[in-house]
């Protein structure tokens, strides 16, 4: 009985140490270096902006900050960064090529059209929309 308890303890210890090491690892860092960025709070354009992202979170936004060691760097020296735009009047599930025939479109087809239009809208820089009439 004592041997089994000892073996179980050793097994748990061997399994927990790598698990703790995995949990302690820092998420990967990504740094975006842009030529300009619109600061919507002040209404000014910042130059030589460095954005540090760890995992899926923005950690800092500063002008001309050094790059952390081991970070993936994205250089956009000629780009101007903007916050996500808002469109308060959209019809995501509407497709103009259908015209009045859209009255007969099924709900699943309308959902597919909406997903396509949402992707197009997001790629155009709009991160928030208000979908009206759907």
N, C-alpha and C positions, 0 to 999 in steps of 0.2 A: 504494500500500500504506500509506504514511504517512497519507494523508488518511482512509482507512478506519479505521485505528487511532484517529485523533483523533476521528472521528465516533462511533465505538463508545464511547470514553472519555466523551465529552460525554453520550451517551445514557444510559450507566450512571449518571453523576453526576446527571443530571436525574431518573432513576427512583429513585435511592437516597435523595436528600434528602427527598422526601415520605414515603418508607417510614420513615426514621428519625424524622421528625416524628410519624408515627402511633404508632410504638412508644414515643415519649417522652411521649405524652399520658397524663395521669392518668385512672384510671377514674372514672366518675361517683360522686359522694358522695350518700349518703342519710343523713339524721339522723332518728332516732325519739326524740321527747320524750314520756316517759310519766310519769304521776303517781306510780307505784310500781313496784318490781321486787323479786322475791324473790331474795335472794342465798343460794344453797343451801350455799355454803361456810361462811358465818357463821350462817345460820339467821335472819338479820334482813331486814326489809323496808327497802329504800332509797327515799327520796322524791325527786321531781323528777329523774329519771334521763334522761341523754342518751346514746344509743347512736349511734356514728358508724360507718357502713358504707361502704367503698370497693370498688366492683365487687361481688364476691360474698363479701367478707371483713369480719368485724366487727373494726374497728380499735381502738375504745375503748368502755368502758362506765364512765361517771362520773356523779356527782351535779352537776347544774347547770352543765354546760360550755357555752361559747359555740358557736354554730353556724358551721361553716366557710363562707366565701363561696361562693356558687353551688350550695350543696347543696340537694337536695330535702328538705323537712321534712315529717314525718308527726307531727302532734300528737295525743296520746292522753292528755289530762290526767286522765281519770277511769279509766284502765285500769291494771291490775296485770299486769306481764309475768312469765311463768314460763319456766323452762327446758323443753325437750321432755320429755314424760312417757314412762315405759316401762311396757308391758304385757307381762308375762312368760308369759301363758297366753292365747293367742288361737287362733281357728280361722278364719283369713281366707278359706279356700276353702269354708266351710260356709254354706249359706243355709237358715235354719230353715223357710222355707215349703215346702221339698221333703221334709222328714222322711225316712222310710226310702227314698223314691224316690231320695234322693241317692246311693244305692249304684249306680244306673244312669246317673249323670251322666258325660258324656264328659270327658276331660282338657281339651280346649279350652274347654268350657263352665265347668269348674271354675276355669280360669285367668281367665276373664272375671269370674266371681263374686269371685275373690280380688282382682283389680284394683279392682273397685268397692268392696269392703270395705276395702282398703288406703287408698283415697282418703278414705273416710268416717272411718277411724281417724286418718289424718293431720290432717284438718280438725278433729277433736276434740282435737288437741293432743298426740297420741302420735307421737313421732318414732322410737321404737325398739320393736319387737315381737318376741316369740318365737312363731312359728307352730307349734303342736303338732298332731300327728296328720294332717299333710297330706303 
